[in-house]
Amino acid sequence: MGSAGVALVPFAIDWQAAPVPSLPAGPPILDSLSDVCDWLGTYRERLRVARDDEREQIGVLIGRMSARYHLRRAELA
């Protein structure tokens, strides 16, 4: 049991996402269609990574809440 009666549930993290490319500091200078396409691809990748992180955090929270629920049900039985 963790602090304040909260059960700690172990979980595995699977990191299979592609590395996020770094962007130069400051506003991008987009001189050609190729530059625009590269910038949009980087933006989409960063957005995908942020969404994946958010989903993972929600999954962990739901897992902990479920474990707490089942633990409490077992205590009351």
PDB file of N, CA, C and O in Angstrom, chain B, residues numbered from 101:
ATOM      1  N   MET B 101       0.845  -1.181   0.000  1.00  0.00           N
ATOM      2  CA  MET B 101       0.000   0.000   0.000  1.00  0.00           C
ATOM      3  C   MET B 101       0.883   1.234   0.000  1.00  0.00           C
ATOM      4  O   MET B 101       1.955   1.255   0.605  1.00  0.00           O
ATOM      5  N   GLY B 102       0.423   2.234  -0.674  1.00  0.00           N
ATOM      6  CA  GLY B 102       1.136   3.502  -0.690  1.00  0.00           C
ATOM      7  C   GLY B 102       0.660   4.372   0.454  1.00  0.00           C
ATOM      8  O   GLY B 102      -0.021   3.896   1.362  1.00  0.00           O
ATOM      9  N   SER B 103       1.008   5.614   0.414  1.00  0.00           N
ATOM     10  CA  SER B 103       0.597   6.543   1.457  1.00  0.00           C
ATOM     11  C   SER B 103      -0.889   6.832   1.347  1.00  0.00           C
ATOM     12  O   SER B 103      -1.447   6.787   0.250  1.00  0.00           O
ATOM     13  N   ALA B 104      -1.521   7.119   2.433  1.00  0.00           N
ATOM     14  CA  ALA B 104      -2.944   7.475   2.518  1.00  0.00           C
ATOM     15  C   ALA B 104      -3.843   6.352   2.008  1.00  0.00           C
ATOM     16  O   ALA B 104      -4.936   6.612   1.506  1.00  0.00           O
ATOM     17  N   GLY B 105      -3.388   5.107   2.135  1.00  0.00           N
ATOM     18  CA  GLY B 105      -4.232   3.976   1.771  1.00  0.00           C
ATOM     19  C   GLY B 105      -4.429   3.776   0.283  1.00  0.00           C
ATOM     20  O   GLY B 105      -5.369   3.091  -0.119  1.00  0.00           O
ATOM     21  N   VAL B 106      -3.579   4.346  -0.541  1.00  0.00           N
ATOM     22  CA  VAL B 106      -3.706   4.213  -1.991  1.00  0.00           C
ATOM     23  C   VAL B 106      -2.813   3.073  -2.448  1.00  0.00           C
ATOM     24  O   VAL B 106      -1.616   3.065  -2.163  1.00  0.00           O
ATOM     25  N   ALA B 107      -3.389   2.116  -3.152  1.00  0.00           N
ATOM     26  CA  ALA B 107      -2.618   0.989  -3.648  1.00  0.00           C
ATOM     27  C   ALA B 107      -1.768   1.441  -4.830  1.00  0.00           C
ATOM     28  O   ALA B 107      -2.248   2.167  -5.701  1.00  0.00           O
ATOM     29  N   LEU B 108      -0.510   1.015  -4.860  1.00  0.00           N
ATOM     30  CA  LEU B 108       0.366   1.327  -5.976  1.00  0.00           C
ATOM     31  C   LEU B 108       0.319   0.178  -6.952  1.00  0.00           C
ATOM     32  O   LEU B 108       0.532  -0.974  -6.575  1.00  0.00           O
ATOM     33  N   VAL B 109       0.041   0.483  -8.208  1.00  0.00           N
ATOM     34  CA  VAL B 109      -0.082  -0.535  -9.239  1.00  0.00           C
ATOM     35  C   VAL B 109       1.105  -0.403 -10.183  1.00  0.00           C
ATOM     36  O   VAL B 109       1.288   0.651 -10.790  1.00  0.00           O
ATOM     37  N   PRO B 110       1.919  -1.454 -10.320  1.00  0.00           N
ATOM     38  CA  PRO B 110       3.040  -1.362 -11.255  1.00  0.00           C
ATOM     39  C   PRO B 110       2.528  -1.365 -12.694  1.00  0.00           C
ATOM     40  O   PRO B 110       1.508  -1.983 -13.002  1.00  0.00           O
ATOM     41  N   PHE B 111       3.238  -0.678 -13.554  1.00  0.00           N
ATOM     42  CA  PHE B 111       2.866  -0.662 -14.961  1.00  0.00           C
ATOM     43  C   PHE B 111       4.124  -0.587 -15.798  1.00  0.00           C
ATOM     44  O   PHE B 111       5.158  -0.089 -15.353  1.00  0.00           O
ATOM     45  N   ALA B 112       4.021  -1.089 -17.018  1.00  0.00           N
ATOM     46  CA  ALA B 112       5.161  -1.080 -17.933  1.00  0.00           C
ATOM     47  C   ALA B 112       4.985   0.044 -18.940  1.00  0.00           C
ATOM     48  O   ALA B 112       3.871   0.346 -19.370  1.00  0.00           O
ATOM     49  N   ILE B 113       6.086   0.648 -19.304  1.00  0.00           N
ATOM     50  CA  ILE B 113       6.060   1.705 -20.308  1.00  0.00           C
ATOM     51  C   ILE B 113       6.720   1.156 -21.559  1.00  0.00           C
ATOM     52  O   ILE B 113       7.828   0.622 -21.504  1.00  0.00           O
ATOM     53  N   ASP B 114       6.046   1.287 -22.670  1.00  0.00           N
ATOM     54  CA  ASP B 114       6.554   0.799 -23.936  1.00  0.00           C
ATOM     55  C   ASP B 114       6.886   2.015 -24.806  1.00  0.00           C
ATOM     56  O   ASP B 114       5.980   2.685 -25.301  1.00  0.00           O
ATOM     57  N   TRP B 115       8.155   2.298 -24.991  1.00  0.00           N
ATOM     58  CA  TRP B 115       8.574   3.465 -25.770  1.00  0.00           C
ATOM     59  C   TRP B 115       8.942   3.026 -27.173  1.00  0.00           C
ATOM     60  O   TRP B 115      10.089   2.657 -27.423  1.00  0.00           O
ATOM     61  N   GLN B 116       7.990   3.059 -28.092  1.00  0.00           N
ATOM     62  CA  GLN B 116       8.274   2.708 -29.468  1.00  0.00           C
ATOM     63  C   GLN B 116       8.069   3.889 -30.406  1.00  0.00           C
ATOM     64  O   GLN B 116       8.129   3.727 -31.625  1.00  0.00           O
ATOM     65  N   ALA B 117       7.830   5.062 -29.861  1.00  0.00           N
ATOM     66  CA  ALA B 117       7.612   6.230 -30.695  1.00  0.00           C
ATOM     67  C   ALA B 117       8.936   6.682 -31.304  1.00  0.00           C
ATOM     68  O   ALA B 117      10.005   6.508 -30.720  1.00  0.00           O
ATOM     69  N   ALA B 118       8.835   7.256 -32.473  1.00  0.00           N
ATOM     70  CA  ALA B 118      10.018   7.785 -33.131  1.00  0.00           C
ATOM     71  C   ALA B 118      10.532   8.989 -32.354  1.00  0.00           C
ATOM     72  O   ALA B 118       9.748   9.711 -31.738  1.00  0.00           O
ATOM     73  N   PRO B 119      11.837   9.210 -32.376  1.00  0.00           N
ATOM     74  CA  PRO B 119      12.365  10.377 -31.669  1.00  0.00           C
ATOM     75  C   PRO B 119      11.810  11.670 -32.272  1.00  0.00           C
ATOM     76  O   PRO B 119      11.594  11.765 -33.481  1.00  0.00           O
ATOM     77  N   VAL B 120      11.589  12.640 -31.426  1.00  0.00           N
ATOM     78  CA  VAL B 120      11.046  13.912 -31.876  1.00  0.00           C
ATOM     79  C   VAL B 120      12.190  14.769 -32.383  1.00  0.00           C
ATOM     80  O   VAL B 120      13.152  15.012 -31.655  1.00  0.00           O
ATOM     81  N   PRO B 121      12.097  15.231 -33.631  1.00  0.00           N
ATOM     82  CA  PRO B 121      13.183  16.072 -34.146  1.00  0.00           C
ATOM     83  C   PRO B 121      13.207  17.414 -33.434  1.00  0.00           C
ATOM     84  O   PRO B 121      12.163  17.936 -33.042  1.00  0.00           O
ATOM     85  N   SER B 122      14.389  17.966 -33.270  1.00  0.00           N
ATOM     86  CA  SER B 122      14.501  19.257 -32.593  1.00  0.00           C
ATOM     87  C   SER B 122      14.271  20.379 -33.600  1.00  0.00           C
ATOM     88  O   SER B 122      14.577  20.248 -34.785  1.00  0.00           O
ATOM     89  N   LEU B 123      13.735  21.463 -33.109  1.00  0.00           N
ATOM     90  CA  LEU B 123      13.489  22.630 -33.941  1.00  0.00           C
ATOM     91  C   LEU B 123      14.463  23.735 -33.556  1.00  0.00           C
ATOM     92  O   LEU B 123      14.821  23.869 -32.386  1.00  0.00           O
ATOM     93  N   PRO B 124      14.893  24.522 -34.530  1.00  0.00           N
ATOM     94  CA  PRO B 124      15.761  25.642 -34.186  1.00  0.00           C
ATOM     95  C   PRO B 124      14.989  26.687 -33.384  1.00  0.00           C
ATOM     96  O   PRO B 124      13.771  26.810 -33.509  1.00  0.00           O
ATOM     97  N   ALA B 125      15.724  27.437 -32.557  1.00  0.00           N
ATOM     98  CA  ALA B 125      15.084  28.475 -31.757  1.00  0.00           C
ATOM     99  C   ALA B 125      14.591  29.595 -32.662  1.00  0.00           C
ATOM    100  O   ALA B 125      15.190  29.882 -33.698  1.00  0.00           O
ATOM    101  N   GLY B 126      13.500  30.218 -32.261  1.00  0.00           N
ATOM    102  CA  GLY B 126      12.950  31.324 -33.030  1.00  0.00           C
ATOM    103  C   GLY B 126      11.952  30.846 -34.070  1.00  0.00           C
ATOM    104  O   GLY B 126      11.751  29.644 -34.248  1.00  0.00           O
ATOM    105  N   PRO B 127      11.333  31.789 -34.751  1.00  0.00           N
ATOM    106  CA  PRO B 127      10.332  31.408 -35.756  1.00  0.00           C
ATOM    107  C   PRO B 127      11.006  30.761 -36.964  1.00  0.00           C
ATOM    108  O   PRO B 127      12.098  31.164 -37.362  1.00  0.00           O
ATOM    109  N   PRO B 128      10.351  29.758 -37.544  1.00  0.00           N
ATOM    110  CA  PRO B 128      10.958  29.096 -38.700  1.00  0.00           C
ATOM    111  C   PRO B 128      10.924  29.997 -39.929  1.00  0.00           C
ATOM    112  O   PRO B 128       9.988  30.774 -40.119  1.00  0.00           O
ATOM    113  N   ILE B 129      11.956  29.883 -40.757  1.00  0.00           N
ATOM    114  CA  ILE B 129      12.000  30.609 -42.021  1.00  0.00           C
ATOM    115  C   ILE B 129      11.653  29.603 -43.103  1.00  0.00           C
ATOM    116  O   ILE B 129      12.428  28.691 -43.393  1.00  0.00           O
ATOM    117  N   LEU B 130      10.489  29.778 -43.694  1.00  0.00           N
ATOM    118  CA  LEU B 130       9.980  28.832 -44.676  1.00  0.00           C
ATOM    119  C   LEU B 130      10.061  29.475 -46.060  1.00  0.00           C
ATOM    120  O   LEU B 130       9.196  30.263 -46.442  1.00  0.00           O
ATOM    121  N   ASP B 131      11.111  29.129 -46.801  1.00  0.00           N
ATOM    122  CA  ASP B 131      11.341  29.743 -48.114  1.00  0.00           C
ATOM    123  C   ASP B 131      10.822  28.910 -49.267  1.00  0.00           C
ATOM    124  O   ASP B 131      10.613  29.430 -50.363  1.00  0.00           O
ATOM    125  N   SER B 132      10.613  27.629 -49.036  1.00  0.00           N
ATOM    126  CA  SER B 132      10.206  26.766 -50.146  1.00  0.00           C
ATOM    127  C   SER B 132       9.121  25.801 -49.686  1.00  0.00           C
ATOM    128  O   SER B 132       8.851  25.659 -48.494  1.00  0.00           O
ATOM    129  N   LEU B 133       8.520  25.154 -50.650  1.00  0.00           N
ATOM    130  CA  LEU B 133       7.490  24.161 -50.345  1.00  0.00           C
ATOM    131  C   LEU B 133       8.082  23.020 -49.535  1.00  0.00           C
ATOM    132  O   LEU B 133       7.418  22.465 -48.659  1.00  0.00           O
ATOM    133  N   SER B 134       9.311  22.674 -49.821  1.00  0.00           N
ATOM    134  CA  SER B 134       9.982  21.618 -49.062  1.00  0.00           C
ATOM    135  C   SER B 134      10.117  22.005 -47.592  1.00  0.00           C
ATOM    136  O   SER B 134       9.897  21.176 -46.709  1.00  0.00           O
ATOM    137  N   ASP B 135      10.480  23.274 -47.323  1.00  0.00           N
ATOM    138  CA  ASP B 135      10.587  23.753 -45.942  1.00  0.00           C
ATOM    139  C   ASP B 135       9.241  23.685 -45.234  1.00  0.00           C
ATOM    140  O   ASP B 135       9.165  23.287 -44.072  1.00  0.00           O
ATOM    141  N   VAL B 136       8.189  24.071 -45.930  1.00  0.00           N
ATOM    142  CA  VAL B 136       6.845  24.043 -45.345  1.00  0.00           C
ATOM    143  C   VAL B 136       6.458  22.606 -45.009  1.00  0.00           C
ATOM    144  O   VAL B 136       5.945  22.342 -43.921  1.00  0.00           O
ATOM    145  N   CYS B 137       6.696  21.684 -45.923  1.00  0.00           N
ATOM    146  CA  CYS B 137       6.355  20.270 -45.691  1.00  0.00           C
ATOM    147  C   CYS B 137       7.149  19.691 -44.522  1.00  0.00           C
ATOM    148  O   CYS B 137       6.604  18.947 -43.706  1.00  0.00           O
ATOM    149  N   ASP B 138       8.434  20.030 -44.441  1.00  0.00           N
ATOM    150  CA  ASP B 138       9.258  19.548 -43.319  1.00  0.00           C
ATOM    151  C   ASP B 138       8.739  20.096 -42.001  1.00  0.00           C
ATOM    152  O   ASP B 138       8.642  19.357 -41.021  1.00  0.00           O
ATOM    153  N   TRP B 139       8.406  21.370 -41.961  1.00  0.00           N
ATOM    154  CA  TRP B 139       7.922  21.998 -40.734  1.00  0.00           C
ATOM    155  C   TRP B 139       6.593  21.379 -40.304  1.00  0.00           C
ATOM    156  O   TRP B 139       6.390  21.098 -39.123  1.00  0.00           O
ATOM    157  N   LEU B 140       5.684  21.167 -41.269  1.00  0.00           N
ATOM    158  CA  LEU B 140       4.399  20.557 -40.930  1.00  0.00           C
ATOM    159  C   LEU B 140       4.576  19.136 -40.430  1.00  0.00           C
ATOM    160  O   LEU B 140       3.871  18.718 -39.511  1.00  0.00           O
ATOM    161  N   GLY B 141       5.491  18.389 -41.007  1.00  0.00           N
ATOM    162  CA  GLY B 141       5.762  17.028 -40.549  1.00  0.00           C
ATOM    163  C   GLY B 141       6.270  17.012 -39.118  1.00  0.00           C
ATOM    164  O   GLY B 141       5.860  16.167 -38.322  1.00  0.00           O
ATOM    165  N   THR B 142       7.158  17.939 -38.785  1.00  0.00           N
ATOM    166  CA  THR B 142       7.689  18.040 -37.427  1.00  0.00           C
ATOM    167  C   THR B 142       6.582  18.419 -36.454  1.00  0.00           C
ATOM    168  O   THR B 142       6.496  17.866 -35.357  1.00  0.00           O
ATOM    169  N   TYR B 143       5.742  19.354 -36.851  1.00  0.00           N
ATOM    170  CA  TYR B 143       4.624  19.788 -36.001  1.00  0.00           C
ATOM    171  C   TYR B 143       3.681  18.618 -35.740  1.00  0.00           C
ATOM    172  O   TYR B 143       3.263  18.394 -34.604  1.00  0.00           O
ATOM    173  N   ARG B 144       3.351  17.882 -36.778  1.00  0.00           N
ATOM    174  CA  ARG B 144       2.442  16.735 -36.624  1.00  0.00           C
ATOM    175  C   ARG B 144       3.048  15.674 -35.717  1.00  0.00           C
ATOM    176  O   ARG B 144       2.341  15.070 -34.910  1.00  0.00           O
ATOM    177  N   GLU B 145       4.348  15.441 -35.842  1.00  0.00           N
ATOM    178  CA  GLU B 145       5.009  14.443 -34.990  1.00  0.00           C
ATOM    179  C   GLU B 145       4.970  14.878 -33.531  1.00  0.00           C
ATOM    180  O   GLU B 145       4.697  14.062 -32.651  1.00  0.00           O
ATOM    181  N   ARG B 146       5.238  16.145 -33.267  1.00  0.00           N
ATOM    182  CA  ARG B 146       5.186  16.643 -31.888  1.00  0.00           C
ATOM    183  C   ARG B 146       3.769  16.548 -31.332  1.00  0.00           C
ATOM    184  O   ARG B 146       3.587  16.194 -30.167  1.00  0.00           O
ATOM    185  N   LEU B 147       2.772  16.858 -32.143  1.00  0.00           N
ATOM    186  CA  LEU B 147       1.377  16.763 -31.718  1.00  0.00           C
ATOM    187  C   LEU B 147       1.013  15.308 -31.411  1.00  0.00           C
ATOM    188  O   LEU B 147       0.324  15.036 -30.427  1.00  0.00           O
ATOM    189  N   ARG B 148       1.473  14.373 -32.250  1.00  0.00           N
ATOM    190  CA  ARG B 148       1.204  12.954 -32.022  1.00  0.00           C
ATOM    191  C   ARG B 148       1.835  12.484 -30.712  1.00  0.00           C
ATOM    192  O   ARG B 148       1.206  11.764 -29.937  1.00  0.00           O
ATOM    193  N   VAL B 149       3.069  12.892 -30.472  1.00  0.00           N
ATOM    194  CA  VAL B 149       3.755  12.501 -29.237  1.00  0.00           C
ATOM    195  C   VAL B 149       3.014  13.060 -28.023  1.00  0.00           C
ATOM    196  O   VAL B 149       2.849  12.359 -27.025  1.00  0.00           O
ATOM    197  N   ALA B 150       2.567  14.313 -28.098  1.00  0.00           N
ATOM    198  CA  ALA B 150       1.832  14.918 -26.979  1.00  0.00           C
ATOM    199  C   ALA B 150       0.533  14.165 -26.724  1.00  0.00           C
ATOM    200  O   ALA B 150       0.170  13.931 -25.571  1.00  0.00           O
ATOM    201  N   ARG B 151      -0.160  13.788 -27.773  1.00  0.00           N
ATOM    202  CA  ARG B 151      -1.410  13.040 -27.603  1.00  0.00           C
ATOM    203  C   ARG B 151      -1.157  11.664 -27.013  1.00  0.00           C
ATOM    204  O   ARG B 151      -1.909  11.203 -26.154  1.00  0.00           O
ATOM    205  N   ASP B 152      -0.088  11.002 -27.475  1.00  0.00           N
ATOM    206  CA  ASP B 152       0.251   9.681 -26.931  1.00  0.00           C
ATOM    207  C   ASP B 152       0.577   9.778 -25.440  1.00  0.00           C
ATOM    208  O   ASP B 152       0.161   8.925 -24.656  1.00  0.00           O
ATOM    209  N   ASP B 153       1.321  10.818 -25.049  1.00  0.00           N
ATOM    210  CA  ASP B 153       1.655  11.009 -23.631  1.00  0.00           C
ATOM    211  C   ASP B 153       0.405  11.232 -22.804  1.00  0.00           C
ATOM    212  O   ASP B 153       0.281  10.700 -21.701  1.00  0.00           O
ATOM    213  N   GLU B 154      -0.528  12.023 -23.335  1.00  0.00           N
ATOM    214  CA  GLU B 154      -1.771  12.306 -22.616  1.00  0.00           C
ATOM    215  C   GLU B 154      -2.586  11.021 -22.439  1.00  0.00           C
ATOM    216  O   GLU B 154      -3.120  10.768 -21.359  1.00  0.00           O
ATOM    217  N   ARG B 155      -2.680  10.223 -23.480  1.00  0.00           N
ATOM    218  CA  ARG B 155      -3.424   8.954 -23.405  1.00  0.00           C
ATOM    219  C   ARG B 155      -2.775   8.011 -22.393  1.00  0.00           C
ATOM    220  O   ARG B 155      -3.469   7.321 -21.647  1.00  0.00           O
ATOM    221  N   GLU B 156      -1.458   7.986 -22.370  1.00  0.00           N
ATOM    222  CA  GLU B 156      -0.748   7.116 -21.430  1.00  0.00           C
ATOM    223  C   GLU B 156      -1.033   7.541 -19.992  1.00  0.00           C
ATOM    224  O   GLU B 156      -1.272   6.696 -19.129  1.00  0.00           O
ATOM    225  N   GLN B 157      -1.007   8.838 -19.735  1.00  0.00           N
ATOM    226  CA  GLN B 157      -1.273   9.340 -18.392  1.00  0.00           C
ATOM    227  C   GLN B 157      -2.694   9.014 -17.965  1.00  0.00           C
ATOM    228  O   GLN B 157      -2.928   8.661 -16.809  1.00  0.00           O
ATOM    229  N   ILE B 158      -3.640   9.127 -18.877  1.00  0.00           N
ATOM    230  CA  ILE B 158      -5.031   8.795 -18.562  1.00  0.00           C
ATOM    231  C   ILE B 158      -5.157   7.307 -18.271  1.00  0.00           C
ATOM    232  O   ILE B 158      -5.872   6.911 -17.351  1.00  0.00           O
ATOM    233  N   GLY B 159      -4.458   6.475 -19.056  1.00  0.00           N
ATOM    234  CA  GLY B 159      -4.491   5.034 -18.828  1.00  0.00           C
ATOM    235  C   GLY B 159      -3.936   4.660 -17.456  1.00  0.00           C
ATOM    236  O   GLY B 159      -4.482   3.787 -16.780  1.00  0.00           O
ATOM    237  N   VAL B 160      -2.867   5.310 -17.051  1.00  0.00           N
ATOM    238  CA  VAL B 160      -2.276   5.052 -15.728  1.00  0.00           C
ATOM    239  C   VAL B 160      -3.259   5.455 -14.630  1.00  0.00           C
ATOM    240  O   VAL B 160      -3.449   4.723 -13.658  1.00  0.00           O
ATOM    241  N   LEU B 161      -3.876   6.612 -14.789  1.00  0.00           N
ATOM    242  CA  LEU B 161      -4.843   7.083 -13.802  1.00  0.00           C
ATOM    243  C   LEU B 161      -6.026   6.124 -13.687  1.00  0.00           C
ATOM    244  O   LEU B 161      -6.457   5.804 -12.579  1.00  0.00           O
ATOM    245  N   ILE B 162      -6.548   5.669 -14.807  1.00  0.00           N
ATOM    246  CA  ILE B 162      -7.672   4.729 -14.788  1.00  0.00           C
ATOM    247  C   ILE B 162      -7.251   3.417 -14.128  1.00  0.00           C
ATOM    248  O   ILE B 162      -8.024   2.831 -13.370  1.00  0.00           O
ATOM    249  N   GLY B 163      -6.040   2.955 -14.408  1.00  0.00           N
ATOM    250  CA  GLY B 163      -5.541   1.733 -13.777  1.00  0.00           C
ATOM    251  C   GLY B 163      -5.451   1.866 -12.266  1.00  0.00           C
ATOM    252  O   GLY B 163      -5.822   0.947 -11.536  1.00  0.00           O
ATOM    253  N   ARG B 164      -4.960   3.004 -11.794  1.00  0.00           N
ATOM    254  CA  ARG B 164      -4.859   3.221 -10.350  1.00  0.00           C
ATOM    255  C   ARG B 164      -6.239   3.318  -9.706  1.00  0.00           C
ATOM    256  O   ARG B 164      -6.462   2.777  -8.623  1.00  0.00           O
ATOM    257  N   MET B 165      -7.155   4.003 -10.366  1.00  0.00           N
ATOM    258  CA  MET B 165      -8.512   4.123  -9.826  1.00  0.00           C
ATOM    259  C   MET B 165      -9.197   2.756  -9.784  1.00  0.00           C
ATOM    260  O   MET B 165      -9.909   2.441  -8.830  1.00  0.00           O
ATOM    261  N   SER B 166      -8.980   1.954 -10.813  1.00  0.00           N
ATOM    262  CA  SER B 166      -9.568   0.618 -10.856  1.00  0.00           C
ATOM    263  C   SER B 166      -8.993  -0.261  -9.743  1.00  0.00           C
ATOM    264  O   SER B 166      -9.728  -0.997  -9.084  1.00  0.00           O
ATOM    265  N   ALA B 167      -7.684  -0.178  -9.539  1.00  0.00           N
ATOM    266  CA  ALA B 167      -7.060  -0.965  -8.476  1.00  0.00           C
ATOM    267  C   ALA B 167      -7.605  -0.542  -7.118  1.00  0.00           C
ATOM    268  O   ALA B 167      -7.890  -1.389  -6.272  1.00  0.00           O
ATOM    269  N   ARG B 168      -7.749   0.742  -6.909  1.00  0.00           N
ATOM    270  CA  ARG B 168      -8.295   1.252  -5.639  1.00  0.00           C
ATOM    271  C   ARG B 168      -9.725   0.774  -5.441  1.00  0.00           C
ATOM    272  O   ARG B 168     -10.105   0.384  -4.337  1.00  0.00           O
ATOM    273  N   TYR B 169     -10.522   0.804  -6.512  1.00  0.00           N
ATOM    274  CA  TYR B 169     -11.906   0.340  -6.444  1.00  0.00           C
ATOM    275  C   TYR B 169     -11.958  -1.135  -6.050  1.00  0.00           C
ATOM    276  O   TYR B 169     -12.714  -1.516  -5.155  1.00  0.00           O
ATOM    277  N   HIS B 170     -11.156  -1.962  -6.717  1.00  0.00           N
ATOM    278  CA  HIS B 170     -11.179  -3.404  -6.422  1.00  0.00           C
ATOM    279  C   HIS B 170     -10.653  -3.694  -5.020  1.00  0.00           C
ATOM    280  O   HIS B 170     -11.156  -4.588  -4.339  1.00  0.00           O
ATOM    281  N   LEU B 171      -9.654  -2.951  -4.595  1.00  0.00           N
ATOM    282  CA  LEU B 171      -9.125  -3.119  -3.242  1.00  0.00           C
ATOM    283  C   LEU B 171     -10.199  -2.762  -2.209  1.00  0.00           C
ATOM    284  O   LEU B 171     -10.399  -3.489  -1.236  1.00  0.00           O
ATOM    285  N   ARG B 172     -10.869  -1.664  -2.425  1.00  0.00           N
ATOM    286  CA  ARG B 172     -11.918  -1.224  -1.492  1.00  0.00           C
ATOM    287  C   ARG B 172     -13.075  -2.225  -1.458  1.00  0.00           C
ATOM    288  O   ARG B 172     -13.615  -2.522  -0.393  1.00  0.00           O
ATOM    289  N   ARG B 173     -13.453  -2.742  -2.632  1.00  0.00           N
ATOM    290  CA  ARG B 173     -14.529  -3.745  -2.689  1.00  0.00           C
ATOM    291  C   ARG B 173     -14.128  -4.997  -1.904  1.00  0.00           C
ATOM    292  O   ARG B 173     -14.958  -5.593  -1.218  1.00  0.00           O
ATOM    293  N   ALA B 174     -12.860  -5.393  -2.006  1.00  0.00           N
ATOM    294  CA  ALA B 174     -12.378  -6.569  -1.290  1.00  0.00           C
ATOM    295  C   ALA B 174     -12.370  -6.305   0.223  1.00  0.00           C
ATOM    296  O   ALA B 174     -12.666  -7.205   1.008  1.00  0.00           O
ATOM    297  N   GLU B 175     -12.033  -5.081   0.632  1.00  0.00           N
ATOM    298  CA  GLU B 175     -12.039  -4.750   2.052  1.00  0.00           C
ATOM    299  C   GLU B 175     -13.445  -4.790   2.624  1.00  0.00           C
ATOM    300  O   GLU B 175     -13.638  -5.200   3.768  1.00  0.00           O
ATOM    301  N   LEU B 176     -14.424  -4.371   1.844  1.00  0.00           N
ATOM    302  CA  LEU B 176     -15.803  -4.324   2.312  1.00  0.00           C
ATOM    303  C   LEU B 176     -16.494  -5.694   2.276  1.00  0.00           C
ATOM    304  O   LEU B 176     -17.510  -5.905   2.939  1.00  0.00           O
ATOM    305  N   ALA B 177     -15.932  -6.609   1.500  1.00  0.00           N
ATOM    306  CA  ALA B 177     -16.574  -7.943   1.385  1.00  0.00           C
ATOM    307  C   ALA B 177     -16.331  -8.803   2.601  1.00  0.00           C
ATOM    308  O   ALA B 177     -16.800  -9.940   2.657  1.00  0.00           O
TER     309      ALA B 177
END
